[in-house]
Amino acid sequence: MNGRREHEDDGDGRGFVVPCARLPYRAPLRWLALGWADLRRSPGLSAGFGLTIVLVSLLISTFAWWLGRFALLAALLSGFVFIAPLIGVGLYSVSRRLEQGHRPHWRASHRLARRVMGQAAVFALLQLVIILLWSRAGMMVAAFVPVRDSDPATLVEFLLVGSAVGSVFALATFAATAFSLPMIADRDVDMVTACLSSVNAVLRNKGVSLLWGLLIVLFTGLGFATVFVGLGIVMPWLAYASWHAYRETLDAAEWPILAD
């Protein structure tokens, strides 16, 4: 791991947050390169996870188009929010075992996902709360900044305000999740500590974190632009890269290693 590490002590020799590194601006490109190497070393597992992601994404989109009801769509998205962290942990297990010099396989990913199911559920609940608050904020923007057909300026105002509000939620979500989920897939740590450690690392590496977030948005957008097919490659790749981002950014040596 590179860079100077910083943390705050809670009095028992272990910090309130995990020590983090000061990252160089080229770090995200290195994470992508390492993630791509993991993808090439485990094509079978990556394809299996990728196919699952594509099918789930298509299912949600199909129901959203077919039903056209916000409540039912919210229920579907809520279910995906609880499944997605476990898929992520399964993918992190691939990079984790490759890093340890072991052969990744389905059983190891499944065992690790079962071990962290409780923390993953806390993570999912956090995401669900953010989604619901984000949705409510969007409704408030629509109510307080109405768009009038006769006045194009109101549309510009609505888009500016809506984008500003959405950016706040997007940044908060990214800060809390950038490094937290890979950490609970690696160490015996609670989700609160993992999220606070992620926020701390993002705040101490604002420029690098912004670049990393933009790259995630760009590649995810490319995945959607290929009618979801590209997600089968992009999402495992980004998950592997996120594992390496966590390993380079946070020093969790004081927390026990999880056995898979």
Phi and psi in degrees as GROMACS dihedral restraints (atoms count N, CA, C in turn):
[ dihedral_restraints ]
;  ai    aj    ak    al  type     phi  dphi    fc
    3     4     5     6     1  -111.5    20    10
    4     5     6     7     1   157.7    20    10
    6     7     8     9     1    94.6    20    10
    7     8     9    10     1   161.5    20    10
    9    10    11    12     1   -80.3    20    10
   10    11    12    13     1   135.4    20    10
   12    13    14    15     1  -101.4    20    10
   13    14    15    16     1   142.5    20    10
   15    16    17    18     1  -135.1    20    10
   16    17    18    19     1   141.2    20    10
   18    19    20    21     1  -157.8    20    10
   19    20    21    22     1   163.2    20    10
   21    22    23    24     1  -105.9    20    10
   22    23    24    25     1   134.4    20    10
   24    25    26    27     1   -87.7    20    10
   25    26    27    28     1   140.7    20    10
   27    28    29    30     1   -99.6    20    10
   28    29    30    31     1     8.0    20    10
   30    31    32    33     1   100.3    20    10
   31    32    33    34     1   -13.5    20    10
   33    34    35    36     1  -113.0    20    10
   34    35    36    37     1    18.9    20    10
   36    37    38    39     1    90.2    20    10
   37    38    39    40     1    -6.9    20    10
   39    40    41    42     1  -124.7    20    10
   40    41    42    43     1   137.7    20    10
   42    43    44    45     1   -74.8    20    10
   43    44    45    46     1   161.4    20    10
   45    46    47    48     1   -62.3    20    10
   46    47    48    49     1   -33.1    20    10
   48    49    50    51     1  -128.9    20    10
   49    50    51    52     1   158.6    20    10
   51    52    53    54     1   -73.4    20    10
   52    53    54    55     1   137.2    20    10
   54    55    56    57     1   -56.0    20    10
   55    56    57    58     1   142.4    20    10
   57    58    59    60     1  -125.9    20    10
   58    59    60    61     1   157.2    20    10
   60    61    62    63     1   -92.5    20    10
   61    62    63    64     1   156.5    20    10
   63    64    65    66     1   -87.1    20    10
   64    65    66    67     1   117.1    20    10
   66    67    68    69     1   -96.9    20    10
   67    68    69    70     1   142.7    20    10
   69    70    71    72     1   -75.7    20    10
   70    71    72    73     1   158.0    20    10
   72    73    74    75     1   -67.5    20    10
   73    74    75    76     1   -20.2    20    10
   75    76    77    78     1   -84.6    20    10
   76    77    78    79     1    -0.6    20    10
   78    79    80    81     1   -56.0    20    10
   79    80    81    82     1   -46.7    20    10
   81    82    83    84     1   -58.1    20    10
   82    83    84    85     1   -35.1    20    10
   84    85    86    87     1   -66.9    20    10
   85    86    87    88     1   -36.6    20    10
   87    88    89    90     1   -67.1    20    10
   88    89    90    91     1   -39.1    20    10
   90    91    92    93     1   -63.1    20    10
   91    92    93    94     1   -41.2    20    10
   93    94    95    96     1   -64.1    20    10
   94    95    96    97     1   -40.0    20    10
   96    97    98    99     1   -65.1    20    10
   97    98    99   100     1   -42.3    20    10
   99   100   101   102     1   -67.6    20    10
  100   101   102   103     1   -38.1    20    10
  102   103   104   105     1   -64.6    20    10
  103   104   105   106     1   -39.7    20    10
  105   106   107   108     1   -65.0    20    10
  106   107   108   109     1   -37.6    20    10
  108   109   110   111     1   -62.7    20    10
  109   110   111   112     1   -41.2    20    10
  111   112   113   114     1   -65.0    20    10
  112   113   114   115     1   -38.5    20    10
  114   115   116   117     1   -61.0    20    10
  115   116   117   118     1   -42.0    20    10
  117   118   119   120     1   -71.4    20    10
  118   119   120   121     1   -28.1    20    10
  120   121   122   123     1   -82.1    20    10
  121   122   123   124     1   -15.2    20    10
  123   124   125   126     1  -136.1    20    10
  124   125   126   127     1    61.7    20    10
  126   127   128   129     1   -64.9    20    10
  127   128   129   130     1   -37.2    20    10
  129   130   131   132     1   -65.4    20    10
  130   131   132   133     1   -52.3    20    10
  132   133   134   135     1   -62.3    20    10
  133   134   135   136     1   -41.8    20    10
  135   136   137   138     1   -61.4    20    10
  136   137   138   139     1   -41.9    20    10
  138   139   140   141     1   -64.6    20    10
  139   140   141   142     1   -39.5    20    10
  141   142   143   144     1   -63.7    20    10
  142   143   144   145     1   -47.1    20    10
  144   145   146   147     1   -65.2    20    10
  145   146   147   148     1   -41.2    20    10
  147   148   149   150     1   -61.5    20    10
  148   149   150   151     1   -42.0    20    10
  150   151   152   153     1   -63.2    20    10
  151   152   153   154     1   -40.0    20    10
  153   154   155   156     1   -61.1    20    10
  154   155   156   157     1   -44.5    20    10
  156   157   158   159     1   -63.3    20    10
  157   158   159   160     1   -43.5    20    10
  159   160   161   162     1   -62.7    20    10
  160   161   162   163     1   -45.6    20    10
  162   163   164   165     1   -64.0    20    10
  163   164   165   166     1   -43.3    20    10
  165   166   167   168     1   -64.8    20    10
  166   167   168   169     1   -41.9    20    10
  168   169   170   171     1   -63.0    20    10
  169   170   171   172     1   -43.3    20    10
  171   172   173   174     1   -64.6    20    10
  172   173   174   175     1   -39.1    20    10
  174   175   176   177     1   -62.2    20    10
  175   176   177   178     1   -46.9    20    10
  177   178   179   180     1   -63.4    20    10
  178   179   180   181     1   -44.0    20    10
  180   181   182   183     1   -65.3    20    10
  181   182   183   184     1   -38.8    20    10
  183   184   185   186     1   -64.2    20    10
  184   185   186   187     1   -45.2    20    10
  186   187   188   189     1   -65.6    20    10
  187   188   189   190     1   -37.7    20    10
  189   190   191   192     1   -62.1    20    10
  190   191   192   193     1   -42.6    20    10
  192   193   194   195     1   -71.1    20    10
  193   194   195   196     1   -39.1    20    10
  195   196   197   198     1   -73.9    20    10
  196   197   198   199     1   -46.1    20    10
  198   199   200   201     1   -81.2    20    10
  199   200   201   202     1   -44.5    20    10
  201   202   203   204     1    63.7    20    10
  202   203   204   205     1    25.7    20    10
  204   205   206   207     1  -120.3    20    10
  205   206   207   208     1   127.7    20    10
  207   208   209   210     1   -62.3    20    10
  208   209   210   211     1   -40.9    20    10
  210   211   212   213     1   -63.0    20    10
  211   212   213   214     1   -43.9    20    10
  213   214   215   216     1   -69.3    20    10
  214   215   216   217     1   -38.1    20    10
  216   217   218   219     1   -64.0    20    10
  217   218   219   220     1   -40.8    20    10
  219   220   221   222     1   -61.0    20    10
  220   221   222   223     1   -38.6    20    10
  222   223   224   225     1   -64.4    20    10
  223   224   225   226     1   -41.8    20    10
  225   226   227   228     1   -64.5    20    10
  226   227   228   229     1   -45.1    20    10
  228   229   230   231     1   -63.5    20    10
  229   230   231   232     1   -37.1    20    10
  231   232   233   234     1   -61.7    20    10
  232   233   234   235     1   -41.6    20    10
  234   235   236   237     1   -62.7    20    10
  235   236   237   238     1   -40.7    20    10
  237   238   239   240     1   -66.7    20    10
  238   239   240   241     1   -35.4    20    10
  240   241   242   243     1   -59.6    20    10
  241   242   243   244     1   -33.0    20    10
  243   244   245   246     1   -81.9    20    10
  244   245   246   247     1   -26.3    20    10
  246   247   248   249     1   -82.9    20    10
  247   248   249   250     1   -38.7    20    10
  249   250   251   252     1   -55.5    20    10
  250   251   252   253     1   -44.2    20    10
  252   253   254   255     1   -60.4    20    10
  253   254   255   256     1   -35.8    20    10
  255   256   257   258     1   -69.1    20    10
  256   257   258   259     1   -37.1    20    10
  258   259   260   261     1   -62.9    20    10
  259   260   261   262     1   -42.9    20    10
  261   262   263   264     1   -60.3    20    10
  262   263   264   265     1   -45.0    20    10
  264   265   266   267     1   -61.7    20    10
  265   266   267   268     1   -39.9    20    10
  267   268   269   270     1   -59.8    20    10
  268   269   270   271     1   -40.5    20    10
  270   271   272   273     1   -69.6    20    10
  271   272   273   274     1   -39.8    20    10
  273   274   275   276     1   -62.3    20    10
  274   275   276   277     1   -33.0    20    10
  276   277   278   279     1   -61.0    20    10
  277   278   279   280     1   -33.1    20    10
  279   280   281   282     1   -63.3    20    10
  280   281   282   283     1   -52.5    20    10
  282   283   284   285     1   -64.3    20    10
  283   284   285   286     1   -36.4    20    10
  285   286   287   288     1   -62.1    20    10
  286   287   288   289     1   -46.0    20    10
  288   289   290   291     1   -70.7    20    10
  289   290   291   292     1   -36.8    20    10
  291   292   293   294     1   -62.6    20    10
  292   293   294   295     1   -40.7    20    10
  294   295   296   297     1   -63.8    20    10
  295   296   297   298     1   -35.0    20    10
  297   298   299   300     1   -80.8    20    10
  298   299   300   301     1    -4.5    20    10
  300   301   302   303     1    84.4    20    10
  301   302   303   304     1    16.6    20    10
  303   304   305   306     1  -105.1    20    10
  304   305   306   307     1   161.8    20    10
  306   307   308   309     1   -84.6    20    10
  307   308   309   310     1   123.2    20    10
  309   310   311   312     1   -72.0    20    10
  310   311   312   313     1   145.0    20    10
  312   313   314   315     1  -153.7    20    10
  313   314   315   316     1   166.7    20    10
  315   316   317   318     1   -58.9    20    10
  316   317   318   319     1   -40.6    20    10
  318   319   320   321     1   -62.0    20    10
  319   320   321   322     1   -42.6    20    10
  321   322   323   324     1   -64.7    20    10
  322   323   324   325     1   -42.2    20    10
  324   325   326   327     1   -63.1    20    10
  325   326   327   328     1   -41.2    20    10
  327   328   329   330     1   -65.7    20    10
  328   329   330   331     1   -43.7    20    10
  330   331   332   333     1   -62.2    20    10
  331   332   333   334     1   -43.4    20    10
  333   334   335   336     1   -65.7    20    10
  334   335   336   337     1   -40.9    20    10
  336   337   338   339     1   -61.2    20    10
  337   338   339   340     1   -39.5    20    10
  339   340   341   342     1   -67.4    20    10
  340   341   342   343     1   -37.2    20    10
  342   343   344   345     1   -65.0    20    10
  343   344   345   346     1   -36.2    20    10
  345   346   347   348     1  -102.8    20    10
  346   347   348   349     1    15.9    20    10
  348   349   350   351     1   -57.4    20    10
  349   350   351   352     1   -40.2    20    10
  351   352   353   354     1   -63.5    20    10
  352   353   354   355     1   -48.7    20    10
  354   355   356   357     1   -66.1    20    10
  355   356   357   358     1   -36.5    20    10
  357   358   359   360     1   -63.8    20    10
  358   359   360   361     1   -34.8    20    10
  360   361   362   363     1   -66.0    20    10
  361   362   363   364     1   -39.5    20    10
  363   364   365   366     1   -62.4    20    10
  364   365   366   367     1   -42.7    20    10
  366   367   368   369     1   -59.1    20    10
  367   368   369   370     1   -45.7    20    10
  369   370   371   372     1   -64.1    20    10
  370   371   372   373     1   -40.4    20    10
  372   373   374   375     1   -62.6    20    10
  373   374   375   376     1   -40.2    20    10
  375   376   377   378     1   -60.2    20    10
  376   377   378   379     1   -44.9    20    10
  378   379   380   381     1   -64.7    20    10
  379   380   381   382     1   -39.2    20    10
  381   382   383   384     1   -65.3    20    10
  382   383   384   385     1   -41.5    20    10
  384   385   386   387     1   -61.6    20    10
  385   386   387   388     1   -43.2    20    10
  387   388   389   390     1   -63.3    20    10
  388   389   390   391     1   -42.2    20    10
  390   391   392   393     1   -61.1    20    10
  391   392   393   394     1   -44.6    20    10
  393   394   395   396     1   -66.2    20    10
  394   395   396   397     1   -41.8    20    10
  396   397   398   399     1   -65.2    20    10
  397   398   399   400     1   -39.2    20    10
  399   400   401   402     1   -62.1    20    10
  400   401   402   403     1   -44.1    20    10
  402   403   404   405     1   -62.9    20    10
  403   404   405   406     1   -43.8    20    10
  405   406   407   408     1   -64.0    20    10
  406   407   408   409     1   -39.0    20    10
  408   409   410   411     1   -63.5    20    10
  409   410   411   412     1   -38.8    20    10
  411   412   413   414     1   -62.3    20    10
  412   413   414   415     1   -39.6    20    10
  414   415   416   417     1   -64.6    20    10
  415   416   417   418     1   -38.0    20    10
  417   418   419   420     1   -68.0    20    10
  418   419   420   421     1   -38.4    20    10
  420   421   422   423     1   -61.8    20    10
  421   422   423   424     1   -44.1    20    10
  423   424   425   426     1   -62.8    20    10
  424   425   426   427     1   -33.0    20    10
  426   427   428   429     1   -77.3    20    10
  427   428   429   430     1   -40.1    20    10
  429   430   431   432     1   -91.5    20    10
  430   431   432   433     1   -17.5    20    10
  432   433   434   435     1  -124.5    20    10
  433   434   435   436     1    71.1    20    10
  435   436   437   438     1   -68.8    20    10
  436   437   438   439     1   148.8    20    10
  438   439   440   441     1  -101.6    20    10
  439   440   441   442     1   125.6    20    10
  441   442   443   444     1  -107.7    20    10
  442   443   444   445     1   130.2    20    10
  444   445   446   447     1   -58.3    20    10
  445   446   447   448     1   -31.3    20    10
  447   448   449   450     1   -81.5    20    10
  448   449   450   451     1    -6.7    20    10
  450   451   452   453     1  -132.7    20    10
  451   452   453   454     1    95.1    20    10
  453   454   455   456     1   -59.5    20    10
  454   455   456   457     1   -25.2    20    10
  456   457   458   459     1   -62.6    20    10
  457   458   459   460     1   -30.5    20    10
  459   460   461   462     1   -67.8    20    10
  460   461   462   463     1   -31.1    20    10
  462   463   464   465     1   -67.5    20    10
  463   464   465   466     1   -42.0    20    10
  465   466   467   468     1   -62.6    20    10
  466   467   468   469     1   -43.7    20    10
  468   469   470   471     1   -62.2    20    10
  469   470   471   472     1   -43.3    20    10
  471   472   473   474     1   -61.0    20    10
  472   473   474   475     1   -44.7    20    10
  474   475   476   477     1   -65.8    20    10
  475   476   477   478     1   -38.9    20    10
  477   478   479   480     1   -66.9    20    10
  478   479   480   481     1   -47.0    20    10
  480   481   482   483     1   -66.1    20    10
  481   482   483   484     1   -44.8    20    10
  483   484   485   486     1   -61.5    20    10
  484   485   486   487     1   -40.5    20    10
  486   487   488   489     1   -66.2    20    10
  487   488   489   490     1   -39.1    20    10
  489   490   491   492     1   -64.5    20    10
  490   491   492   493     1   -45.3    20    10
  492   493   494   495     1   -65.3    20    10
  493   494   495   496     1   -44.3    20    10
  495   496   497   498     1   -62.8    20    10
  496   497   498   499     1   -36.3    20    10
  498   499   500   501     1   -63.5    20    10
  499   500   501   502     1   -37.6    20    10
  501   502   503   504     1   -61.4    20    10
  502   503   504   505     1   -47.4    20    10
  504   505   506   507     1   -67.4    20    10
  505   506   507   508     1   -39.3    20    10
  507   508   509   510     1   -64.0    20    10
  508   509   510   511     1   -43.4    20    10
  510   511   512   513     1   -66.8    20    10
  511   512   513   514     1   -41.2    20    10
  513   514   515   516     1   -63.1    20    10
  514   515   516   517     1   -41.3    20    10
  516   517   518   519     1   -63.9    20    10
  517   518   519   520     1   -46.2    20    10
  519   520   521   522     1   -62.2    20    10
  520   521   522   523     1   -44.7    20    10
  522   523   524   525     1   -60.4    20    10
  523   524   525   526     1   -39.9    20    10
  525   526   527   528     1   -76.7    20    10
  526   527   528   529     1   -23.0    20    10
  528   529   530   531     1  -113.2    20    10
  529   530   531   532     1    -8.4    20    10
  531   532   533   534     1   -55.4    20    10
  532   533   534   535     1   -42.3    20    10
  534   535   536   537     1  -125.6    20    10
  535   536   537   538     1    -2.2    20    10
  537   538   539   540     1   -74.6    20    10
  538   539   540   541     1   -45.9    20    10
  540   541   542   543     1   -66.0    20    10
  541   542   543   544     1   -42.6    20    10
  543   544   545   546     1   -59.1    20    10
  544   545   546   547     1   -32.4    20    10
  546   547   548   549     1   -67.2    20    10
  547   548   549   550     1   -43.0    20    10
  549   550   551   552     1   -72.1    20    10
  550   551   552   553     1   -16.0    20    10
  552   553   554   555     1   -83.1    20    10
  553   554   555   556     1    -5.4    20    10
  555   556   557   558     1  -118.8    20    10
  556   557   558   559     1   -34.0    20    10
  558   559   560   561     1  -128.8    20    10
  559   560   561   562     1   156.1    20    10
  561   562   563   564     1   -82.4    20    10
  562   563   564   565     1    83.5    20    10
  564   565   566   567     1  -137.5    20    10
  565   566   567   568     1   148.5    20    10
  567   568   569   570     1   -78.9    20    10
  568   569   570   571     1   158.4    20    10
  570   571   572   573     1   -67.1    20    10
  571   572   573   574     1   -31.9    20    10
  573   574   575   576     1   -63.9    20    10
  574   575   576   577     1   -47.3    20    10
  576   577   578   579     1   -60.7    20    10
  577   578   579   580     1   -42.1    20    10
  579   580   581   582     1   -62.7    20    10
  580   581   582   583     1   -43.6    20    10
  582   583   584   585     1   -68.0    20    10
  583   584   585   586     1   -43.2    20    10
  585   586   587   588     1   -63.2    20    10
  586   587   588   589     1   -38.0    20    10
  588   589   590   591     1   -64.8    20    10
  589   590   591   592     1   -38.7    20    10
  591   592   593   594     1   -65.1    20    10
  592   593   594   595     1   -46.3    20    10
  594   595   596   597     1   -60.4    20    10
  595   596   597   598     1   -44.1    20    10
  597   598   599   600     1   -61.1    20    10
  598   599   600   601     1   -43.2    20    10
  600   601   602   603     1   -65.9    20    10
  601   602   603   604     1   -39.3    20    10
  603   604   605   606     1   -65.6    20    10
  604   605   606   607     1   -43.1    20    10
  606   607   608   609     1   -66.0    20    10
  607   608   609   610     1   -31.8    20    10
  609   610   611   612     1   -83.3    20    10
  610   611   612   613     1   -10.0    20    10
  612   613   614   615     1  -134.9    20    10
  613   614   615   616     1    57.3    20    10
  615   616   617   618     1   -60.7    20    10
  616   617   618   619     1   -47.1    20    10
  618   619   620   621     1   -64.3    20    10
  619   620   621   622     1   -46.9    20    10
  621   622   623   624     1   -63.8    20    10
  622   623   624   625     1   -42.3    20    10
  624   625   626   627     1   -64.2    20    10
  625   626   627   628     1   -39.4    20    10
  627   628   629   630     1   -62.7    20    10
  628   629   630   631     1   -43.7    20    10
  630   631   632   633     1   -62.1    20    10
  631   632   633   634     1   -43.4    20    10
  633   634   635   636     1   -63.1    20    10
  634   635   636   637     1   -43.3    20    10
  636   637   638   639     1   -63.3    20    10
  637   638   639   640     1   -41.2    20    10
  639   640   641   642     1   -64.2    20    10
  640   641   642   643     1   -39.1    20    10
  642   643   644   645     1   -65.0    20    10
  643   644   645   646     1   -39.9    20    10
  645   646   647   648     1   -62.3    20    10
  646   647   648   649     1   -45.4    20    10
  648   649   650   651     1   -62.3    20    10
  649   650   651   652     1   -43.4    20    10
  651   652   653   654     1   -61.7    20    10
  652   653   654   655     1   -49.8    20    10
  654   655   656   657     1   -70.2    20    10
  655   656   657   658     1   -35.5    20    10
  657   658   659   660     1   -65.7    20    10
  658   659   660   661     1   -40.6    20    10
  660   661   662   663     1   -61.5    20    10
  661   662   663   664     1   -39.0    20    10
  663   664   665   666     1   -63.5    20    10
  664   665   666   667     1   -37.1    20    10
  666   667   668   669     1   -62.6    20    10
  667   668   669   670     1   -42.6    20    10
  669   670   671   672     1   -69.5    20    10
  670   671   672   673     1   -33.7    20    10
  672   673   674   675     1   -65.7    20    10
  673   674   675   676     1   -19.8    20    10
  675   676   677   678     1   -94.0    20    10
  676   677   678   679     1    26.9    20    10
  678   679   680   681     1    57.0    20    10
  679   680   681   682     1    45.7    20    10
  681   682   683   684     1    75.2    20    10
  682   683   684   685     1   -17.9    20    10
  684   685   686   687     1   -61.2    20    10
  685   686   687   688     1   -41.6    20    10
  687   688   689   690     1   -62.9    20    10
  688   689   690   691     1   -22.5    20    10
  690   691   692   693     1   -61.4    20    10
  691   692   693   694     1   -27.6    20    10
  693   694   695   696     1   -62.7    20    10
  694   695   696   697     1   -23.6    20    10
  696   697   698   699     1  -101.4    20    10
  697   698   699   700     1   -44.1    20    10
  699   700   701   702     1   -63.7    20    10
  700   701   702   703     1   -45.9    20    10
  702   703   704   705     1   -67.8    20    10
  703   704   705   706     1   -45.2    20    10
  705   706   707   708     1   -60.2    20    10
  706   707   708   709     1   -39.8    20    10
  708   709   710   711     1   -60.1    20    10
  709   710   711   712     1   -48.2    20    10
  711   712   713   714     1   -65.5    20    10
  712   713   714   715     1   -34.8    20    10
  714   715   716   717     1   -64.6    20    10
  715   716   717   718     1   -44.4    20    10
  717   718   719   720     1   -63.9    20    10
  718   719   720   721     1   -41.4    20    10
  720   721   722   723     1   -63.7    20    10
  721   722   723   724     1   -37.3    20    10
  723   724   725   726     1   -65.4    20    10
  724   725   726   727     1   -34.5    20    10
  726   727   728   729     1   -60.5    20    10
  727   728   729   730     1   -47.2    20    10
  729   730   731   732     1   -68.2    20    10
  730   731   732   733     1   -31.8    20    10
  732   733   734   735     1   -62.6    20    10
  733   734   735   736     1   -45.2    20    10
  735   736   737   738     1   -61.5    20    10
  736   737   738   739     1   -46.2    20    10
  738   739   740   741     1   -64.1    20    10
  739   740   741   742     1   -33.4    20    10
  741   742   743   744     1   -83.7    20    10
  742   743   744   745     1   -24.4    20    10
  744   745   746   747     1   -93.9    20    10
  745   746   747   748     1   -44.1    20    10
  747   748   749   750     1  -107.3    20    10
  748   749   750   751     1   137.4    20    10
  750   751   752   753     1  -106.9    20    10
  751   752   753   754     1    93.7    20    10
  753   754   755   756     1   -98.6    20    10
  754   755   756   757     1    29.3    20    10
  756   757   758   759     1   -62.0    20    10
  757   758   759   760     1   -24.6    20    10
  759   760   761   762     1   -80.9    20    10
  760   761   762   763     1    -6.4    20    10
  762   763   764   765     1  -103.4    20    10
  763   764   765   766     1   141.0    20    10
  765   766   767   768     1   -61.5    20    10
  766   767   768   769     1   143.5    20    10
  768   769   770   771     1   -76.0    20    10
  769   770   771   772     1   138.0    20    10
  771   772   773   774     1   -79.7    20    10
  772   773   774   775     1   135.4    20    10
  774   775   776   777     1   -89.3    20    10
  775   776   777   778     1   137.4    20    10
